[in-house]
Structures are given as structure tokens and as C-alpha cells.
Amino acid sequence: MIIIYTTCADQEEANSISDHLLTKKLCACTNSFPITAMYAWKGKTMKEPEVALLIKTRKENFNKVQEEIKKVHSYETPAIFSIAVQDVDKLYKQWLQKETE
């Protein structure tokens, strides 16, 4: 299991990406929450509200999830990376596997 992290412009975009991935059975669950992002962009320091999106899926789905996020994301260069999960509750892992078949 992995968690894929990306950020979105707003909650509407996070919901849209989540729905898109869930419909395609590329993830079993997502979580989103508001954050403040500070980053360098084209020579300037930016500070903006964003929504962080955590996508729970199988490791082998990373490339497909990445492709789908890029298709629908509003950002020119969205952050998309995975975090490996070492220990997972057995029943949760079984549910995740079933939902992403």
C-alpha cells in the first residue's frame, strides 16, 4: 500500500480528482484538508491556500494514478509523489485490495 500526495487549488478540485480516481477504481479512499503552501515559482516566493489530497492505493497503481491526476489537474506542475506504508491493518489492507481490483 502507498499513499499518494498531491495538492489542489481548492476543495472542489480535490473532490473532482478523488471522484475521478475512485470511479476508475485506482484508489480505495482519499482524504483532503486545507493547507497553506509556500513555494518558489518563476523567481518569486508564493504563499497560497491549497488543499492537500491523500490518495490510498496499491503501489502498482502509482503510474496510472499519476497519469490520471495530470489529465484533470489545473496546475502546470502538480506535486505528485508516493509515501510507502509499512504496516497496515489486515482488514483495511484487504478492503483496499478489493476496492482497487
DSSP file (Angstrom, degrees, kcal/mol; ACC not computed):
  #  RESIDUE AA STRUCTURE BP1 BP2  ACC     N-H-->O    O-->H-N    N-H-->O    O-->H-N    TCO  KAPPA ALPHA  PHI   PSI    X-CA   Y-CA   Z-CA
    1    1 A M              0   0    0      0, 0.0    84,-2.0     0, 0.0     2,-0.3   0.000 360.0 360.0 360.0 144.2    0.0    0.0    0.0
    2    2 A I  E     -AB  57  84A   0     55,-2.7    55,-2.3    82,-0.2     2,-0.5  -0.925 360.0-136.6-132.6 161.6    1.1    3.6   -0.7
    3    3 A I  E     -AB  56  83A   0     80,-2.2    80,-2.5    -2,-0.3     2,-0.5  -0.992  19.2-151.6-114.5 125.5   -0.3    7.0   -0.1
    4    4 A I  E     -AB  55  82A   0     51,-3.1    51,-2.6    -2,-0.5     2,-0.4  -0.857  11.2-154.5 -97.9 130.4   -0.1    9.4   -3.0
    5    5 A Y  E     +AB  54  81A   0     76,-3.2    76,-1.8    -2,-0.5     2,-0.3  -0.878  24.3 151.8-107.5 133.1    0.2   13.0   -2.0
    6    6 A T  E     -AB  53  80A   0     47,-1.9    47,-3.2    -2,-0.4     2,-0.3  -0.961  32.2-131.4-146.7 164.9   -0.8   15.9   -4.2
    7    7 A T  E     -A   52   0A   0     72,-0.5     2,-0.3    -2,-0.3    45,-0.2  -0.903  18.4-158.4-119.0 152.1   -2.1   19.4   -3.7
    8    8 A C  E     -A   51   0A   0     43,-2.7    43,-2.2    -2,-0.3     3,-0.1  -0.864  28.5-118.7-128.3 158.7   -5.1   21.1   -5.3
    9    9 A A  S    S-     0   0    0     -2,-0.3     2,-0.3    41,-0.2    -1,-0.1   0.843  91.1 -18.5 -65.5 -34.1   -6.2   24.6   -5.9
   10   10 A D  S  > S-     0   0    0     41,-0.1     4,-2.0    40,-0.1    41,-0.2  -0.945  75.5 -85.3-161.8 177.4   -9.4   24.2   -3.8
   11   11 A Q  H  > S+     0   0    0     -2,-0.3     4,-2.8     1,-0.2     5,-0.2   0.849 121.0  59.4 -64.7 -34.8  -11.7   21.6   -2.3
   12   12 A E  H  > S+     0   0    0      1,-0.2     4,-2.2     2,-0.2    -1,-0.2   0.921 107.8  45.1 -60.4 -44.2  -13.8   21.4   -5.5
   13   13 A E  H  > S+     0   0    0      2,-0.2     4,-2.7     1,-0.2     5,-0.2   0.913 112.1  51.8 -67.0 -41.5  -10.7   20.2   -7.4
   14   14 A A  H  X S+     0   0    0     -4,-2.0     4,-2.4     1,-0.2    -2,-0.2   0.914 111.9  47.2 -59.7 -43.1   -9.7   17.8   -4.7
   15   15 A N  H  X S+     0   0    0     -4,-2.8     4,-2.7     2,-0.2    -1,-0.2   0.897 111.8  50.6 -64.4 -40.9  -13.2   16.3   -4.8
   16   16 A S  H  X S+     0   0    0     -4,-2.2     4,-2.3    -5,-0.2    -2,-0.2   0.921 112.1  45.6 -64.7 -45.1  -13.2   16.1   -8.6
   17   17 A I  H  X S+     0   0    0     -4,-2.7     4,-2.4     2,-0.2     5,-0.2   0.914 113.5  50.9 -64.5 -43.0   -9.8   14.3   -8.6
   18   18 A S  H  X S+     0   0    0     -4,-2.4     4,-2.8    -5,-0.2     5,-0.2   0.944 111.4  46.9 -59.0 -49.5  -11.0   12.0   -5.9
   19   19 A D  H  X S+     0   0    0     -4,-2.7     4,-2.5     1,-0.2    -1,-0.2   0.901 111.2  52.5 -60.2 -42.3  -14.2   11.1   -7.7
   20   20 A H  H  X S+     0   0    0     -4,-2.3     4,-1.4     1,-0.2    -1,-0.2   0.924 113.7  42.4 -59.2 -47.6  -12.3   10.6  -10.9
   21   21 A L  H  <>S+     0   0    0     -4,-2.4     5,-2.6     2,-0.2     6,-0.6   0.886 114.4  50.2 -70.3 -40.0   -9.8    8.1   -9.3
   22   22 A L  H ><5S+     0   0    0     -4,-2.8     3,-1.3    -5,-0.2    -2,-0.2   0.904 108.4  53.0 -65.0 -41.4  -12.5    6.3   -7.3
   23   23 A T  H 3<5S+     0   0    0     -4,-2.5    -1,-0.2     1,-0.3    -2,-0.2   0.872 110.5  47.2 -61.1 -37.5  -14.7    5.8  -10.4
   24   24 A K  T 3<5S-     0   0    0     -4,-1.4    -1,-0.3    -5,-0.2    -2,-0.2   0.427 112.0-123.6 -83.9   1.5  -11.7    4.3  -12.2
   25   25 A K  T < 5S+     0   0    0     -3,-1.3    -3,-0.2    -4,-0.2    -2,-0.1   0.821  72.8 130.8  58.5  34.0  -11.0    2.1   -9.2
   26   26 A L  S   <S+     0   0    0     -5,-2.6     2,-0.3    -6,-0.1    32,-0.3   0.537  72.4  22.7 -91.4  -9.2   -7.5    3.4   -9.0
   27   27 A C        -     0   0    0     -6,-0.6    30,-0.2    72,-0.2    -2,-0.1  -0.972  59.5-147.6-148.7 162.9   -7.8    4.1   -5.2
   28   28 A A  S    S-     0   0    0     28,-2.4     2,-0.3     1,-0.4    29,-0.1   0.678  80.8  -0.9-101.6 -23.9   -9.9    3.0   -2.3
   29   29 A C  E     -C   56   0A   0     27,-1.0    27,-2.8     2,-0.0    -1,-0.4  -0.988  55.3-160.1-163.7 150.5  -10.1    6.2   -0.3
   30   30 A T  E     -C   55   0A   0     -2,-0.3     2,-0.4    25,-0.2    25,-0.2  -0.963   3.6-160.8-134.0 157.5   -8.9    9.8   -0.3
   31   31 A N  E     -C   54   0A   0     23,-2.1    23,-3.2    -2,-0.3     2,-0.4  -0.995  10.5-171.8-132.7 141.2   -8.6   12.4    2.4
   32   32 A S  E     +C   53   0A   0     -2,-0.4    21,-0.2    21,-0.2   -25,-0.0  -0.979   8.0 168.6-134.7 149.0   -8.4   16.1    1.9
   33   33 A F  E     -C   52   0A   0     19,-1.7    19,-2.8    -2,-0.4     2,-0.1  -0.987  37.5 -98.2-156.9 148.8   -7.6   19.1    4.1
   34   34 A P  E     +C   51   0A   0      0, 0.0     2,-0.3     0, 0.0    17,-0.2  -0.422  45.3 167.4 -72.2 142.4   -6.8   22.8    3.8
   35   35 A I  E     -C   50   0A   0     15,-2.7    15,-2.4    -2,-0.1     2,-0.5  -0.892  35.6-119.0-140.4 170.0   -3.2   23.9    4.0
   36   36 A T  E     -C   49   0A   0     -2,-0.3     2,-0.4    13,-0.2    15,-0.0  -0.986  30.2-156.2-113.1 124.3   -1.1   27.0    3.3
   37   37 A A  E     -C   48   0A   0     11,-3.2    11,-2.5    -2,-0.5     2,-0.4  -0.841  12.0-174.2-103.3 134.7    1.6   26.4    0.6
   38   38 A M  E     +C   47   0A   0     -2,-0.4     2,-0.3     9,-0.2     9,-0.2  -0.999  24.6 147.8-123.7 129.2    4.7   28.5    0.3
   39   39 A Y  E     -C   46   0A   0      7,-1.8     7,-3.6    -2,-0.4     2,-0.4  -0.990  48.4-103.7-158.0 159.2    6.9   27.7   -2.7
   40   40 A A  E     +C   45   0A   0     -2,-0.3     2,-0.3     5,-0.2     5,-0.2  -0.762  40.2 171.7 -88.1 132.1    9.3   29.2   -5.2
   41   41 A W  E >   -C   44   0A   0      3,-2.9     3,-1.3    -2,-0.4    -2,-0.0  -0.900  64.4 -24.3-148.2 115.4    7.8   29.7   -8.6
   42   42 A K  T 3  S-     0   0    0     -2,-0.3     3,-0.1     1,-0.3    -1,-0.0   0.887 127.8 -44.7  51.7  46.7    9.4   31.5  -11.6
   43   43 A G  T 3  S+     0   0    0      1,-0.2     2,-0.3     0, 0.0    -1,-0.3   0.487 120.5  98.3  83.3   4.4   11.7   33.5   -9.3
   44   44 A K  E <  S- C   0  41A   0     -3,-1.3    -3,-2.9    -5,-0.0     2,-0.6  -0.894  71.8-123.3-123.5 153.4    9.1   34.5   -6.7
   45   45 A T  E     - C   0  40A   0     -2,-0.3     2,-0.3    -5,-0.2    -5,-0.2  -0.867  34.2-160.7 -93.2 123.1    8.1   33.2   -3.3
   46   46 A M  E     - C   0  39A   0     -7,-3.6    -7,-1.8    -2,-0.6     2,-0.4  -0.767  15.3-171.9-105.8 148.8    4.4   32.3   -3.4
   47   47 A K  E     + C   0  38A   0     -2,-0.3    -9,-0.2    -9,-0.2    -2,-0.0  -0.931  24.9 149.2-140.0 114.4    2.1   31.8   -0.5
   48   48 A E  E     - C   0  37A   0    -11,-2.5   -11,-3.2    -2,-0.4     2,-0.2  -0.980  47.6-104.6-145.4 152.4   -1.4   30.5   -1.2
   49   49 A P  E     + C   0  36A   0      0, 0.0     2,-0.3     0, 0.0   -13,-0.2  -0.586  47.0 165.7 -73.9 142.6   -4.2   28.4    0.3
   50   50 A E  E     - C   0  35A   0    -15,-2.4   -15,-2.7    -2,-0.2     2,-0.5  -0.871  35.4-117.9-142.6 176.9   -4.4   24.9   -1.1
   51   51 A V  E     -AC   8  34A   0    -43,-2.2   -43,-2.7    -2,-0.3     2,-0.3  -0.992  23.5-141.7-122.8 123.2   -6.0   21.6   -0.4
   52   52 A A  E     -AC   7  33A   0    -19,-2.8   -19,-1.7    -2,-0.5     2,-0.5  -0.650  15.7-158.2 -81.8 139.3   -3.8   18.6    0.3
   53   53 A L  E     -AC   6  32A   0    -47,-3.2   -47,-1.9    -2,-0.3     2,-0.5  -0.979   6.5-164.4-124.8 121.7   -5.1   15.3   -1.1
   54   54 A L  E     -AC   5  31A   0    -23,-3.2   -23,-2.1    -2,-0.5     2,-0.5  -0.919   8.3-164.6-104.7 126.0   -4.0   11.9    0.3
   55   55 A I  E     -AC   4  30A   0    -51,-2.6   -51,-3.1    -2,-0.5     2,-0.6  -0.952   6.1-152.4-117.7 119.1   -4.8    9.0   -2.1
   56   56 A K  E     +AC   3  29A   0    -27,-2.8   -28,-2.4    -2,-0.5   -27,-1.0  -0.811  38.9 124.7 -98.0 123.2   -4.7    5.5   -0.6
   57   57 A T  E     -A    2   0A   0    -55,-2.3   -55,-2.7    -2,-0.6     2,-0.2  -0.877  59.0 -66.0-157.2-175.7   -3.9    2.8   -3.2
   58   58 A R    >   -     0   0    0    -32,-0.3     3,-1.6    -2,-0.3     4,-0.3  -0.576  42.5-120.3 -83.2 149.6   -1.7   -0.1   -4.2
   59   59 A K  G >  S+     0   0    0      1,-0.3     3,-1.8    -2,-0.2     4,-0.3   0.891 112.3  59.5 -56.3 -41.2    1.9    0.5   -5.1
   60   60 A E  G 3  S+     0   0    0      1,-0.3     4,-0.3     2,-0.1    -1,-0.3   0.605  97.0  62.9 -68.5  -9.5    1.4   -0.9   -8.6
   61   61 A N  G <> S+     0   0    0     -3,-1.6     4,-2.8     1,-0.2     5,-0.3   0.499  73.4  98.3 -89.3  -4.0   -1.2    1.8   -9.3
   62   62 A F  H <> S+     0   0    0     -3,-1.8     4,-3.0    -4,-0.3     5,-0.2   0.917  82.7  45.6 -53.8 -52.8    1.2    4.8   -8.9
   63   63 A N  H  > S+     0   0    0     -4,-0.3     4,-2.3     1,-0.2    -1,-0.2   0.893 115.1  47.4 -61.4 -40.5    1.9    5.4  -12.6
   64   64 A K  H  > S+     0   0    0     -4,-0.3     4,-2.4     2,-0.2    -1,-0.2   0.923 113.4  48.0 -65.4 -44.1   -1.8    5.1  -13.6
   65   65 A V  H  X S+     0   0    0     -4,-2.8     4,-2.7     1,-0.2    -2,-0.2   0.928 111.1  51.4 -62.2 -44.6   -2.9    7.5  -10.7
   66   66 A Q  H  X S+     0   0    0     -4,-3.0     4,-2.3    -5,-0.3    -2,-0.2   0.926 110.5  48.7 -57.9 -46.4   -0.1    9.9  -11.7
   67   67 A E  H  X S+     0   0    0     -4,-2.3     4,-1.6    -5,-0.2    -1,-0.2   0.917 112.6  47.7 -60.4 -44.6   -1.3    9.9  -15.3
   68   68 A E  H  X S+     0   0    0     -4,-2.4     4,-1.3     2,-0.2    -1,-0.2   0.890 109.9  51.9 -67.6 -38.9   -4.9   10.5  -14.4
   69   69 A I  H >X S+     0   0    0     -4,-2.7     4,-2.0     1,-0.2     3,-0.6   0.944 108.9  51.1 -60.8 -46.3   -4.1   13.3  -12.0
   70   70 A K  H 3< S+     0   0    0     -4,-2.3    -1,-0.2     1,-0.2    -2,-0.2   0.829 105.4  57.4 -61.4 -32.2   -2.1   15.1  -14.7
   71   71 A K  H 3< S+     0   0    0     -4,-1.6    -1,-0.2     1,-0.2    -2,-0.2   0.858 121.4  24.1 -65.1 -35.3   -5.1   14.7  -17.1
   72   72 A V  H << S+     0   0    0     -4,-1.3    -2,-0.2    -3,-0.6    -1,-0.2   0.504  94.4 110.1-113.2  -6.0   -7.5   16.6  -14.8
   73   73 A H     <  -     0   0    0     -4,-2.0   -65,-0.1    -5,-0.2    -4,-0.0  -0.436  57.1-146.3 -77.0 145.2   -5.3   18.8  -12.6
   74   74 A S  S    S+     0   0    0     -2,-0.1     2,-0.2     3,-0.0    -1,-0.1   0.670  70.8  94.0 -83.0 -17.3   -5.4   22.6  -13.0
   75   75 A Y  S    S-     0   0    0      1,-0.1    -2,-0.1     4,-0.0   -67,-0.0  -0.495  70.2-141.0 -81.1 145.6   -1.7   23.0  -12.1
   76   76 A E  S    S+     0   0    0      1,-0.3    -1,-0.1    -2,-0.2    -3,-0.0   0.884 102.6  18.1 -64.7 -40.4    1.1   23.2  -14.7
   77   77 A T  S    S-     0   0    0     -3,-0.0    -1,-0.3     2,-0.0     2,-0.1  -0.699  83.4-170.2-134.8  80.3    3.3   21.2  -12.4
   78   78 A P        -     0   0    0      0, 0.0     2,-0.5     0, 0.0   -70,-0.1  -0.445  28.7-114.6 -72.7 145.1    1.4   19.4   -9.7
   79   79 A A        +     0   0    0    -72,-0.2   -72,-0.5    -2,-0.1     2,-0.4  -0.675  43.9 168.8 -73.4 125.1    3.2   17.7   -6.8
   80   80 A I  E     +B    6   0A   0     -2,-0.5     2,-0.3   -74,-0.2   -74,-0.2  -0.903  10.3 139.6-142.5 111.0    2.6   14.0   -7.1
   81   81 A F  E     -B    5   0A   0    -76,-1.8   -76,-3.2    -2,-0.4     2,-0.3  -0.989  38.8-123.3-150.0 159.9    4.6   11.6   -5.0
   82   82 A S  E     -B    4   0A   0     -2,-0.3     2,-0.5   -78,-0.2   -78,-0.2  -0.736   7.3-155.0-107.7 153.9    4.1    8.4   -3.1
   83   83 A I  E     -B    3   0A   0    -80,-2.5   -80,-2.2    -2,-0.3     2,-0.2  -0.993  24.5-129.2-123.1 119.9    4.7    7.5    0.5
   84   84 A A  E     -B    2   0A   0     -2,-0.5     2,-0.6   -82,-0.2   -82,-0.2  -0.471  14.9-146.2 -71.2 138.4    5.3    3.8    1.3
   85   85 A V        -     0   0    0    -84,-2.0     3,-0.1    -2,-0.2    -1,-0.0  -0.934  14.5-175.2-107.7 120.5    3.2    2.4    4.1
   86   86 A Q        +     0   0    0     -2,-0.6     2,-0.5     1,-0.2    -1,-0.2   0.942  68.3  35.2 -81.6 -51.2    5.0   -0.3    6.0
   87   87 A D        +     0   0    0      2,-0.0     2,-0.4     0, 0.0    -1,-0.2  -0.919  65.9 173.0-115.3 127.1    2.4   -1.6    8.5
   88   88 A V        -     0   0    0     -2,-0.5     2,-0.0    -3,-0.1    -3,-0.0  -0.995  39.8-104.1-134.3 136.7   -1.3   -1.8    7.6
   89   89 A D     >  -     0   0    0     -2,-0.4     4,-2.6     1,-0.1     5,-0.2  -0.356  34.3-127.0 -55.0 135.5   -4.2   -3.3    9.5
   90   90 A K  H  > S+     0   0    0      1,-0.2     4,-2.2     2,-0.2     5,-0.2   0.900 106.7  45.7 -57.4 -47.5   -5.0   -6.7    7.8
   91   91 A L  H  > S+     0   0    0      2,-0.2     4,-2.2     1,-0.2    -1,-0.2   0.884 112.9  50.5 -67.0 -38.0   -8.7   -5.9    7.3
   92   92 A Y  H  > S+     0   0    0      2,-0.2     4,-2.7     1,-0.2    -2,-0.2   0.923 110.5  50.1 -64.2 -43.3   -8.0   -2.5    6.0
   93   93 A K  H  X S+     0   0    0     -4,-2.6     4,-2.6     1,-0.2    -2,-0.2   0.897 109.7  50.6 -62.8 -40.6   -5.5   -3.9    3.5
   94   94 A Q  H  X S+     0   0    0     -4,-2.2     4,-2.3    -5,-0.2    -1,-0.2   0.917 111.4  48.5 -62.9 -42.9   -8.0   -6.5    2.3
   95   95 A W  H  X S+     0   0    0     -4,-2.2     4,-2.4     2,-0.2    -2,-0.2   0.929 111.5  49.5 -61.8 -45.6  -10.6   -3.8    1.8
   96   96 A L  H  X S+     0   0    0     -4,-2.7     4,-1.1     1,-0.2    -2,-0.2   0.921 111.0  49.6 -61.1 -44.8   -8.1   -1.6   -0.1
   97   97 A Q  H >< S+     0   0    0     -4,-2.6     3,-0.5     1,-0.2    -1,-0.2   0.922 112.1  48.6 -60.0 -44.7   -7.1   -4.5   -2.3
   98   98 A K  H >< S+     0   0    0     -4,-2.3     3,-1.0     1,-0.2    -1,-0.2   0.897 110.8  49.9 -63.5 -41.6  -10.7   -5.4   -3.1
   99   99 A E  H 3< S+     0   0    0     -4,-2.4    -1,-0.2     1,-0.2   -72,-0.2   0.656 111.9  48.0 -74.2 -15.8  -11.7   -1.8   -3.9
  100  100 A T  T <<        0   0    0     -4,-1.1    -1,-0.2    -3,-0.5    -2,-0.2   0.081 360.0 360.0-114.3  23.6   -8.8   -1.3   -6.4
  101  101 A E    <         0   0    0     -3,-1.0    -1,-0.2    -5,-0.1    -2,-0.1   0.466 360.0 360.0 -79.9 360.0   -9.1   -4.5   -8.4
